[in-house]
Amino acid sequence: MAGNEGGASERRRHARFHLDEAPVELRRSGLAALLSLAGLGRIRGGAVNLSEGGIRVSVPAELGSREKVRCRLRTERFADPLEAAGEILWCEPDLMSEKGYLVGILFRNLEPRHARKIAAMREWYASKAPRRA
């Protein structure tokens, strides 16, 4: 499935907001989780955008769609990390990076406290966005 946004905005229930490559760690589940014992099941990347519905992450390696992951997002502004289970919907080459990929992850069963944190993050990041005259 392609990650292009064509038509996706009409289907989204939650507005996304831009993050400045906040550190994200993805941990694979299932068989891939066993590999994490050797450090192979963990992928470090940077958050591109976020909503209560999911996250777009820039990563150094290609990941498979439908793969289950745990996301851990850290920001300077919010002390405790955001952690959520998700499913990779798509992965495509990042046209802005020679070796990177962009991954779209749908959150599954996001806890209400994490949804509230994302709403607070949206408000804080929106207050930092440059205003047009």
Sequence and secondary structure as in RCSB ss.txt:
>XXXX:A:sequence
MAGNEGGASERRRHARFHLDEAPVELRRSGLAALLSLAGLGRIRGGAVNLSEGGIRVSVPAELGSREKVRCRLRT
ERFADPLEAAGEILWCEPDLMSEKGYLVGILFRNLEPRHARKIAAMREWYASKAPRRA
>XXXX:A:secstr
     TTHHHH SS  EEEEEEEEEEEE THHHHHGGGTTTEEEEEEEEE SSEEEEEESS   TT EEEEEE  
SS SS EEEEEEEEEEEE TTSSS EEEEEEEES  HHHHHHHHHHHHHHHHHS    
